[in-house]
Amino acid sequence: MMLLEGIALGIFIGLVLGTIGAGGAILAVPGLIAVMGLSTVAATTSSLVIVGSAAVAGFIPRLKTKTVDVRLGLTFSALGILGTFVGTQLVKVVPESVQMILFATLMFGAAIAMWRGPVAETNAPIKSQWPLVFVVASAIGVLTGLLGVGGGFLIVPALVLILKVPTKTAAGISLVAIASTSAIAFLMRYEYWTEVPVTPIAAFTLAAIIASFLAAPIAGKLDPRKLQKVFSVFVTVTATLILICR
């Protein structure tokens, strides 16, 4: 039964991740805990394998359509890791109530901005904006460490709203960052590898990979404005659920 549940969850998460470039971990961890009965540590560790693999499967098809900037994705990942360390230290001094207000403001603000668009997007290479990229990526890392959420939910709006990256390309960049960050985080959790149920997670991961791979070309055909609105709704629903659960 756990095997079938894992496959079903993997398909759903792969479709979401492959389409909008975000939402993997936030969907995977609760699903692994509530549906598959894993412990928090096992769920978060397993999630890194599932989401990271699905992210790779999601950005590979985008290389052909040129809707991904691998260098920018790796930059966001590298700077995000450094920022996350700083944000983690801030958890000790920033009151939880302030964290929740900041989280709500950030997520709902991004959702509203993405919904209201259209955003003035450009396909021009980001060369003169590297100082801004450094600031934005580092800030996302700090917020990820402080609030315990992040990834695509912060990267996609930042790329679209601040750096004026096309929505489809932003989703691809997000997938690159998620894939590289997940790989690093999984390696750092080597002491928990034995807690991962290999067969169900392997089935979960394979289903997510296939679904993400198939969803990526579909995302490339979607209207950018519709993709922005889908992302906006998804962010709003997820942020609301997280606030309620906390």
LUMKESE-870560 format. One line per 10 residues: number of its first residue (from 1); their letters; for each residue x, y, z of N, C-alpha, C, CB. Coordinates in steps of 0.02 Angstrom, whole numbers, padded with zeros to 5 digits. Each point is the difference from the previous one (the first is absolute). Glycine has a CB too. Example, Ala and Ser with C-alpha at 12.3 -4.5 7.8 and 13.67 -1.06 7.14 Angstrom:
! residues 2
1> as> 00660,-00284,00390,-00045,00059,00000,00045,00060,00000,-00095,-00059,00062  00077,00112,-00098,00042,00059,00003,-00039,00055,00037,00059,-00032,-00108
! end
This chain:
! residues 246
1> mmllegialg> 00042,-00061,00000,-00042,00061,00000,00043,00063,00000,-00090,-00062,00061  00144,00061,-00020,00045,00057,00003,00031,00014,-00069,00023,-00025,00121  -00011,-00030,-00158,00031,00007,-00066,-00047,00038,-00048,00063,-00107,00019  -00127,00089,-00019,-00049,00034,-00043,-00009,00073,00020,-00058,-00109,-00018  00057,00121,00084,-00007,00068,00024,00060,00043,-00021,-00067,-00042,00097  00126,00012,-00093,00060,00035,-00020,00000,00018,-00074,00061,-00060,00089  -00084,00014,-00131,-00004,00013,-00072,-00049,00056,-00015,00029,-00120,-00023  -00087,00119,00056,-00052,00051,-00011,00026,00069,00021,-00090,-00086,00018  00121,00089,00041,00028,00063,00024,00056,00025,-00047,-00030,-00032,00119  00071,-00015,-00142,00056,00018,-00044,-00024,00031,-00065,00066,-00091,00050
11> ifiglvlgti> -00119,00062,-00078,-00028,00027,-00063,-00025,00071,00011,-00033,-00116,-00036  -00004,00127,00090,-00028,00066,00014,00056,00052,00011,-00101,-00054,00052  00150,00037,-00012,00054,00047,00014,00042,00013,-00062,00003,-00039,00119  00009,-00013,-00159,00037,00009,-00061,-00035,00047,-00049,00047,-00113,00015  -00112,00107,-00020,-00039,00044,-00044,00004,00073,00023,-00077,-00096,-00025  00070,00106,00090,00003,00068,00027,00069,00030,-00010,-00088,-00029,00085  00139,-00009,-00068,00069,00025,-00003,00020,00013,-00073,00028,-00063,00105  -00046,00017,-00150,00018,00008,-00070,-00035,00057,-00033,00021,-00120,-00003  -00081,00137,00027,-00039,00053,-00032,00019,00069,00024,-00093,-00081,-00011  00095,00091,00077,00012,00068,00026,00069,00009,00031,-00121,00008,00020
21> gaggailavp> 00160,-00061,-00014,00068,00006,00025,00004,00011,00075,00030,00045,-00109  -00081,-00064,00145,00000,00010,00073,-00051,-00046,00031,00035,00120,-00013  -00033,-00124,00080,-00051,-00037,00036,00017,-00070,00019,-00077,00069,-00057  00136,-00093,00035,00017,-00070,00013,00005,-00018,00073,00059,00004,-00105  -00013,00029,00141,00012,-00019,00070,-00061,00015,00044,00121,00022,-00017  -00154,00034,00004,-00057,00018,00042,-00056,-00050,-00008,00032,00121,-00010  -00037,-00153,-00048,-00050,-00052,-00011,00025,-00068,00022,-00045,00067,-00096  00108,-00081,00083,00027,-00067,00013,00004,-00017,00074,00065,00011,-00105  -00038,00035,00145,00010,-00014,00071,-00066,-00016,00036,00100,00075,-00002  -00152,-00033,-00003,-00063,-00018,00032,-00029,-00065,-00025,-00022,00121,00016
31> gliavmglst> 00029,-00134,-00082,-00026,-00061,-00028,00035,-00062,00026,-00030,00064,-00101  00095,-00060,00107,00040,-00056,00025,-00017,-00015,00073,00091,00029,-00080  -00105,00024,00118,-00016,-00009,00071,-00072,-00024,00010,00083,00090,00029  -00131,-00055,-00061,-00070,-00014,00012,-00024,-00063,-00037,-00018,00121,00015  00039,-00129,-00076,-00025,-00055,-00041,00042,-00064,00008,-00045,00084,-00081  00111,-00075,00082,00044,-00058,00002,00025,-00017,00070,00033,00027,-00116  -00048,00017,00165,00017,-00015,00069,00073,00005,00018,-00097,-00071,-00002  00137,00109,-00035,00071,00007,00016,00011,00050,00056,00028,-00029,-00119  00028,00023,00153,00018,00048,00051,00021,00065,-00035,00037,-00092,00081  -00033,00146,-00043,00019,00065,-00029,00069,-00003,-00033,-00071,00058,00085
41> vaattsslvi> 00118,-00089,-00050,00068,-00005,-00026,00002,-00041,-00064,00045,00011,00116  -00080,-00068,-00115,-00002,-00044,-00059,-00035,00035,-00058,00000,-00101,00074  -00053,00139,-00059,-00038,00034,-00052,00042,00056,-00032,-00106,-00027,00061  00138,00068,-00020,00040,00055,-00028,00060,-00025,-00040,-00037,00072,00096  00067,-00127,-00072,00057,-00029,-00036,-00023,-00031,-00066,00059,-00022,00110  -00114,-00015,-00108,-00027,-00031,-00060,-00022,00053,-00050,-00038,-00099,00068  00011,00153,-00043,-00024,00054,-00042,00056,00029,-00043,-00087,00026,00085  00147,-00023,-00058,00057,00026,-00037,00015,-00042,-00062,00047,00046,00107  -00053,-00112,-00099,00011,-00046,-00056,-00054,00009,-00053,00055,-00083,00078  -00118,00084,-00055,-00057,00003,-00045,-00002,00067,-00038,-00064,-00075,00077
51> vgsaavagfi> 00067,00129,-00039,-00005,00067,-00029,00060,00016,-00044,-00068,00037,00098  00128,-00055,-00074,00060,00012,-00039,00000,-00036,-00066,00062,00017,00105  -00082,-00081,-00104,-00003,-00040,-00061,-00053,00026,-00048,00038,-00099,00065  -00096,00117,-00039,-00054,00027,-00042,00020,00067,-00030,-00085,-00060,00071  00123,00100,-00033,00023,00065,-00026,00047,-00009,-00059,-00013,00049,00115  00058,-00098,-00110,00045,-00015,-00056,-00040,-00020,-00061,00090,-00036,00081  -00139,-00008,-00071,-00042,-00023,-00055,-00040,00057,-00030,-00007,-00113,00054  -00009,00163,-00012,-00039,00057,-00024,00040,00050,-00040,-00071,-00016,00098  00135,00025,-00081,00037,00052,-00037,00036,-00027,-00062,00015,00059,00108  -00004,-00125,-00112,00033,-00028,-00059,-00038,00015,-00065,00046,-00091,00074
61> prlktktvdv> -00113,00079,-00076,-00036,00016,-00062,00002,00075,-00016,-00075,-00098,00021  00083,00139,00029,00001,00073,-00011,00064,00023,-00032,-00074,00013,00098  00126,-00055,-00096,00063,00018,-00034,-00011,00005,-00075,00066,-00057,00091  -00108,00013,-00118,-00014,00000,-00071,-00040,00062,-00021,00002,-00125,00001  -00048,00146,00043,-00042,00058,-00017,00032,00066,00023,-00100,-00074,00009  00160,00069,00022,00037,00058,00023,-00040,00042,00050,00060,00002,-00109  -00098,-00037,00152,-00038,00035,00053,00031,-00014,00068,-00105,-00008,-00069  00172,00005,00070,00035,-00011,00062,00070,00032,-00005,-00065,-00108,00022  00088,00138,00032,00067,00029,00003,00036,-00038,00056,-00038,00116,-00042  00078,-00166,00023,00033,-00044,00049,00047,00040,00044,-00009,-00096,-00080
71> rlgltfsalg> 00047,00142,00051,00048,00039,00040,-00035,00041,00053,00076,00005,-00099  -00132,00026,00081,-00036,00040,00048,-00031,-00044,00054,-00024,00085,-00089  00001,-00144,00070,-00028,-00046,00049,00051,-00023,00050,-00081,-00037,-00085  00142,00021,00061,00053,-00021,00045,00023,00058,00045,00037,-00085,-00085  -00040,00146,00057,00019,00059,00040,-00049,00009,00058,00050,00054,-00102  -00115,-00060,00087,-00051,00006,00052,00010,-00054,00053,-00080,00049,-00083  00098,-00108,00061,00011,-00055,00047,00059,00013,00045,-00049,-00078,-00083  00106,00099,00054,00060,00012,00039,-00009,00057,00050,00067,-00041,-00096  -00094,00097,00073,-00011,00056,00044,-00055,-00015,00051,00035,00078,-00091  -00083,-00119,00070,-00054,-00019,00046,00026,-00041,00059,-00078,00001,-00096
81> ilgtfvgtql> 00126,-00045,00083,00028,-00040,00054,00034,00043,00052,00016,-00095,-00080  00022,00145,00056,00034,00045,00047,-00051,00041,00039,00100,00007,-00078  -00151,00017,00043,-00051,00040,00033,-00040,-00040,00049,-00007,00070,-00100  -00005,-00134,00084,-00039,-00043,00044,00035,-00009,00068,-00046,-00060,-00100  00112,00056,00098,00038,-00006,00062,-00011,00062,00044,00087,-00071,-00059  -00086,00130,00028,-00012,00062,00037,-00071,00001,00028,00083,00060,-00072  -00131,-00078,00030,-00070,00000,00021,-00013,-00048,00058,-00031,00030,-00116  00066,-00087,00115,-00008,-00049,00053,00023,00028,00067,00016,-00092,-00083  00036,00133,00081,00025,00031,00061,-00048,00053,00026,00118,-00022,-00038  -00154,00055,-00008,-00047,00052,00019,-00061,-00029,00036,00038,00067,-00098
91> vkvvpesvqm> -00053,-00131,00086,-00057,-00032,00033,00006,00007,00076,-00010,-00082,-00096  00071,00082,00121,00012,00002,00072,-00018,00068,00030,00090,-00083,-00016  -00091,00136,-00025,-00011,00067,00027,-00065,00033,-00024,00123,00011,00006  -00151,-00036,-00061,-00062,00030,-00026,-00060,-00037,00029,00059,00034,-00107  -00104,00002,00142,-00059,-00032,00030,-00042,-00037,-00052,-00002,00089,00088  -00029,-00144,-00068,-00039,-00040,-00046,-00058,00040,-00030,00031,-00102,00065  -00061,00146,-00024,-00056,00041,-00025,00022,00045,-00058,-00052,-00003,00115  00113,00030,-00109,00028,00042,-00052,00014,-00041,-00063,00051,00076,00087  -00027,-00137,-00077,00014,-00044,-00056,-00064,-00015,-00039,00095,-00050,00064  -00150,00039,-00028,-00063,-00016,-00033,-00028,00060,-00038,-00023,-00085,00089
101> ilfatlmfga> 00030,00144,-00060,-00024,00060,-00034,00041,00012,-00063,-00036,00050,00110  00101,-00059,-00105,00044,00009,-00057,-00016,-00051,-00055,00089,00044,00076  -00100,-00106,-00054,-00017,-00054,-00047,-00065,00016,-00038,00059,-00083,00074  -00111,00101,-00036,-00065,00014,-00030,00005,00059,-00048,-00057,-00044,00102  00090,00097,-00081,00007,00059,-00042,00037,-00016,-00065,00000,00071,00103  00053,-00108,-00096,00042,-00018,-00058,-00039,-00043,-00050,00101,00006,00073  -00131,-00060,-00049,-00034,-00047,-00045,-00062,00029,-00032,00045,-00091,00070  -00087,00124,-00029,-00062,00028,-00028,00016,00060,-00046,-00063,-00038,00102  00115,00075,-00084,00021,00056,-00043,00023,-00024,-00068,00032,00064,00102  00008,-00117,-00102,00024,-00029,-00063,-00059,-00027,-00041,00110,-00029,00055
111> aiamwrgpva> -00157,-00003,-00021,-00058,-00028,-00035,-00042,00055,-00033,-00002,-00096,00082  -00009,00150,-00046,-00039,00056,-00027,00035,00031,-00060,-00048,00022,00114  00114,-00011,-00107,00038,00031,-00054,00001,-00044,-00062,00071,00058,00085  -00064,-00125,-00075,00000,-00045,-00057,-00069,-00002,-00033,00090,-00069,00056  -00143,00075,-00016,-00067,-00002,-00028,-00017,00063,-00039,-00035,-00073,00096  00058,00131,-00070,-00019,00063,-00030,00036,00013,-00066,-00022,00043,00113  00082,-00070,-00124,00038,00010,-00062,-00041,00034,-00055,00066,-00101,00031  -00046,00102,-00093,00061,-00034,-00024,00063,00036,00022,-00065,-00041,-00097  00119,00002,00101,00065,00027,00019,00038,00016,-00063,00001,-00066,00108  00038,00120,-00107,00040,00019,-00058,00060,-00048,-00004,-00035,00123,00010
121> etnapiksqw> 00025,-00178,-00049,00052,-00051,-00004,00047,00015,-00059,-00078,-00084,00051  00137,00057,-00047,00048,00007,-00054,00038,-00065,-00009,00010,00123,00022  00006,-00139,-00084,00040,-00060,-00014,00074,00016,-00005,-00098,-00049,-00059  00117,00111,00072,00070,00019,-00004,00040,-00033,00055,-00032,00110,-00052  00095,-00129,00037,00042,-00032,00051,00009,00045,00061,00059,-00065,-00090  -00056,00036,00149,00010,00039,00060,00075,00010,00011,-00108,-00044,00051  00135,00098,-00078,00072,00013,00007,00013,00059,00046,00018,-00045,-00114  -00055,00099,00103,00011,00060,00039,-00034,-00004,00068,00008,00065,-00105  -00046,-00119,00119,-00038,-00004,00062,00031,-00047,00052,-00101,00024,-00067  00163,-00047,00056,00029,-00048,00046,00005,00025,00072,00064,-00044,-00095
131> plvfvvasai> -00050,00109,00107,-00002,00024,00069,-00069,-00009,00032,00089,00083,-00029  -00142,-00071,-00011,-00068,-00009,00024,-00016,-00074,00011,-00035,00105,-00060  00061,-00148,00016,-00008,-00072,00007,00031,-00023,00066,00001,-00015,-00125  00058,00041,00140,00035,-00018,00062,-00042,00019,00061,00111,00016,-00058  -00138,00044,00057,-00041,00024,00056,-00063,-00041,00007,00045,00115,-00016  -00081,-00126,-00039,-00064,-00036,00001,00010,-00072,00022,-00043,00074,-00091  00093,-00109,00062,00012,-00070,00017,00020,-00008,00072,00034,-00021,-00118  00008,00066,00143,00022,-00003,00070,-00059,00013,00047,00115,00038,-00034  -00157,00010,00016,-00058,00016,00041,-00048,-00059,00003,00012,00121,-00030  -00021,-00155,-00026,-00044,-00059,-00001,00028,-00054,00046,-00036,00027,-00118
141> gvltgllgvg> 00102,-00036,00116,00032,-00049,00044,-00012,00016,00073,00086,-00020,-00087  -00079,00084,00105,-00011,00021,00070,-00072,-00014,00020,00089,00089,-00012  -00136,-00072,-00031,-00071,-00011,00015,-00016,-00074,00005,-00028,00107,-00058  00060,-00147,00016,-00011,-00072,00002,00023,-00028,00067,00015,-00007,-00125  00044,00028,00148,00026,-00023,00064,-00041,00025,00058,00112,-00004,-00049  -00137,00066,00045,-00038,00030,00054,-00070,-00029,00005,00067,00103,-00014  -00101,-00111,-00043,-00070,-00019,00000,-00011,-00075,-00009,-00025,00112,-00045  00077,-00147,00025,-00007,-00072,-00009,-00036,-00020,-00064,-00001,-00009,00121  -00010,00056,-00166,-00029,-00014,-00066,00039,00038,-00052,-00115,-00019,00050  00103,00005,-00112,00037,00036,-00051,-00001,-00036,-00065,00072,00047,00088
151> ggflivpalv> -00013,-00059,-00116,00004,-00033,-00065,-00036,00040,-00053,00008,-00110,00058  -00046,00074,-00098,-00034,00032,-00056,-00050,00053,00020,00017,-00104,-00060  -00048,00097,00119,-00050,00048,00021,00028,00069,00009,-00061,-00092,00055  00126,00097,-00043,00032,00066,00006,00039,00017,-00063,00006,-00015,00123  00025,-00035,-00154,00041,00012,-00058,-00041,00025,-00060,00080,-00088,00041  -00135,00054,-00056,-00040,00018,-00059,-00026,00072,00003,-00032,-00121,-00011  -00001,00141,00066,-00023,00070,00003,00057,00050,-00003,-00098,-00039,00067  00154,00023,-00035,00057,00046,00000,00027,00009,-00071,00029,-00035,00117  -00023,-00018,-00153,00025,00003,-00069,-00048,00040,-00045,00058,-00110,00016  -00123,00096,-00008,-00049,00032,-00044,-00011,00074,00019,-00056,-00111,-00015
161> lilkvptkta> 00048,00124,00079,-00019,00068,00022,00059,00047,00006,-00094,-00052,00060  00152,00027,-00040,00058,00044,00011,00048,00000,-00059,-00011,-00022,00122  00028,-00038,-00147,00049,-00004,-00054,-00032,-00002,-00069,00073,-00060,00078  -00141,00061,-00080,-00037,00003,-00064,00015,-00059,-00046,00001,00124,00010  00010,-00182,00020,00012,-00060,-00039,-00068,-00028,-00022,00107,-00026,00063  -00113,00002,-00125,-00063,-00030,-00023,-00022,-00056,00047,00028,00030,-00118  -00094,-00036,00129,-00026,-00049,00048,00023,-00071,-00015,-00098,00074,00015  00097,-00093,-00079,00019,-00068,-00019,00074,-00012,00016,-00087,-00001,-00090  00129,00051,00076,00072,-00007,00015,00012,-00001,00074,00027,00058,-00106  -00065,-00019,00144,00007,00002,00073,-00014,-00069,00031,-00033,00121,00000
171> agislvaias> -00017,-00155,-00027,-00016,-00067,00025,00058,-00047,-00013,-00123,00021,-00021  00154,-00016,-00037,00057,-00042,-00016,00060,00014,00045,-00040,-00005,-00117  00054,00068,00129,00055,00020,00044,-00013,-00026,00070,00022,00103,-00069  -00084,-00099,00092,-00019,-00025,00066,00014,-00074,00006,-00088,00088,00008  00073,-00126,-00061,00012,-00072,00001,00074,-00017,00006,-00104,-00015,-00069  00146,00054,00036,00073,-00011,00004,00023,00012,00072,00015,00035,-00120  -00038,00020,00150,00019,00017,00068,-00025,-00053,00049,-00003,00121,-00029  -00058,-00144,00020,-00029,-00051,00044,00040,-00065,-00005,-00114,00053,-00012  00131,-00073,-00050,00037,-00063,-00011,00068,00002,00034,-00059,-00015,-00109  00096,00069,00100,00068,00003,00028,-00002,00007,00076,00040,00052,-00105
181> tsaiaflmry> -00087,-00013,00131,-00006,00008,00072,-00021,-00065,00034,-00029,00121,-00017  -00018,-00156,-00014,-00024,-00064,00027,00057,-00051,00004,-00115,00024,-00045  00156,-00026,-00008,00056,-00047,-00002,00049,00013,00057,-00013,-00009,-00125  00030,00072,00135,00046,00019,00053,-00029,-00016,00069,00047,00091,-00073  -00110,-00073,00082,-00033,-00012,00065,-00004,-00075,00015,-00066,00106,-00014  00052,-00146,-00038,-00005,-00073,00011,00067,-00029,00021,-00092,-00006,-00085  00146,00028,00053,00066,-00024,00018,00018,00019,00072,00034,00010,-00120  -00057,00047,00142,00015,00023,00068,-00041,-00039,00053,00026,00114,-00046  -00077,-00149,00023,-00042,-00039,00046,00017,-00074,-00002,-00092,00085,-00015  00153,-00102,00001,00019,-00070,-00010,-00017,-00044,00060,00091,00039,-00074
191> eywtevpvtp> -00091,-00011,00135,-00015,-00040,00059,-00073,-00023,00004,00090,00063,00058  -00133,-00032,-00100,-00071,-00018,00001,-00020,-00044,-00059,-00022,00106,00059  00069,-00123,-00102,-00016,-00039,-00059,-00033,-00067,00017,00096,00054,-00058  -00076,-00084,00113,-00027,-00066,00019,-00074,00004,00019,00114,-00032,00039  -00140,00092,-00025,-00070,00007,00019,-00047,00005,-00060,00038,00055,00105  -00009,-00050,-00164,-00041,00006,-00061,-00023,-00069,-00024,00064,00105,-00032  -00130,-00117,00027,-00025,-00064,-00026,00012,-00004,-00075,-00089,-00005,00091  00138,-00034,-00110,00026,00001,-00069,-00053,-00014,-00054,00108,-00036,00048  -00144,-00019,-00042,-00047,-00019,-00054,-00056,00051,-00011,00025,-00118,00027  -00063,00139,00026,-00053,00049,-00011,00027,00067,-00026,-00065,-00055,00091
201> iaaftlaaii> 00123,00077,-00065,00028,00064,-00022,00026,-00005,-00071,00030,00027,00119  -00003,-00085,-00137,00023,-00009,-00069,-00059,00005,-00049,00094,-00074,00041  -00150,00043,-00022,-00061,00003,-00042,-00026,00072,-00003,-00029,-00120,00031  00028,00153,00026,-00021,00070,00006,00043,00043,-00046,-00038,-00018,00120  00103,00009,-00116,00047,00041,-00039,-00007,-00012,-00074,00079,-00003,00096  -00085,-00060,-00117,-00008,-00017,-00070,-00063,00031,-00029,00063,-00106,00019  -00118,00102,00019,-00063,00029,-00022,00006,00076,-00007,-00063,-00094,00057  00097,00126,-00009,00009,00072,-00002,00044,00021,-00059,-00013,00004,00124  00065,-00044,-00138,00044,00015,-00056,-00038,-00002,-00067,00097,-00048,00065  -00134,-00006,-00075,-00038,-00008,-00062,-00052,00055,-00009,00017,-00124,00007
211> asflaapiag> -00053,00139,00047,-00052,00052,-00003,00030,00068,-00014,-00071,-00067,00078  00127,00082,-00044,00033,00065,-00009,00028,00006,-00071,00029,00002,00122  -00001,-00056,-00147,00028,00001,-00068,-00054,00012,-00052,00090,-00079,00037  -00148,00048,-00027,-00055,00008,-00047,-00034,00068,00007,-00017,-00123,00004  00017,00151,00056,-00034,00064,00012,00040,00059,-00026,-00053,-00051,00100  00119,00045,-00102,00043,00056,-00021,-00017,00027,-00069,00089,-00048,00071  -00097,00005,-00123,-00018,00026,-00066,-00069,00033,00000,00070,-00089,-00051  -00115,00063,00092,-00068,00030,00004,00005,00071,00027,-00051,-00114,00018  00094,00122,00034,00008,00067,00030,00027,00049,-00052,00021,-00052,00112  00021,00028,-00157,00028,00044,-00051,-00051,00026,-00050,00105,-00062,00013
221> kldprklqkv> -00162,00027,-00017,-00052,00021,-00047,-00054,00043,00033,00021,-00104,-00063  -00018,00109,00129,-00051,00040,00035,00012,00074,-00008,-00012,-00092,00082  -00042,00130,-00082,00006,00073,-00003,00034,00025,00064,-00105,00007,-00072  00155,00037,00065,00037,00025,00059,-00046,00030,00053,00096,00022,-00075  -00147,00015,00054,-00045,00031,00049,-00039,-00052,00039,-00008,00101,-00074  -00014,-00154,00039,-00037,-00053,00034,00046,-00037,00048,-00076,-00012,-00099  00139,00003,00079,00048,-00034,00043,00013,00042,00063,00053,-00054,-00101  -00050,00120,00092,00009,00044,00058,-00059,-00007,00048,00066,00080,-00071  -00127,-00082,00044,-00060,-00004,00042,-00004,-00068,00035,-00059,00080,-00077  00078,-00133,00042,00001,-00066,00032,00049,00001,00058,-00030,-00056,-00109
231> fsvfvtvtat> 00088,00084,00098,00050,00005,00053,-00026,00041,00058,00091,-00011,-00085  -00124,00066,00070,-00026,00045,00051,-00051,-00036,00045,00018,00096,-00077  -00064,-00133,00047,-00050,-00037,00038,00034,-00054,00043,-00086,00021,-00091  00134,-00055,00061,00034,-00053,00036,00038,00026,00061,00010,-00063,-00108  00023,00120,00099,00037,00031,00056,-00049,00020,00056,00088,00043,-00080  -00144,-00013,00060,-00049,00022,00050,-00028,-00058,00041,-00029,00095,-00076  00009,-00148,00042,-00028,-00059,00033,00052,-00031,00047,-00077,-00021,-00098  00138,00012,00072,00053,-00033,00039,00019,00042,00061,00043,-00054,-00105  -00035,00120,00094,00018,00044,00056,-00054,-00001,00054,00064,00073,-00079  -00127,-00074,00058,-00055,-00002,00048,00001,-00065,00040,-00068,00071,-00076
241> lilicr> 00079,-00127,00042,00003,-00064,00035,00058,-00004,00049,-00052,-00052,-00100  00109,00080,00080,00059,-00001,00044,-00013,00042,00062,00075,-00015,-00099  -00106,00073,00091,-00016,00043,00057,-00050,-00033,00047,00023,00101,-00071  -00072,-00136,00042,-00050,-00034,00041,00033,-00058,00039,-00090,00031,-00082  00132,-00069,00048,00033,-00058,00032,00047,00022,00055,-00008,-00063,-00107  00040,00119,00097,00047,00024,00051,-00036,00031,00059,00085,00019,-00088
! end
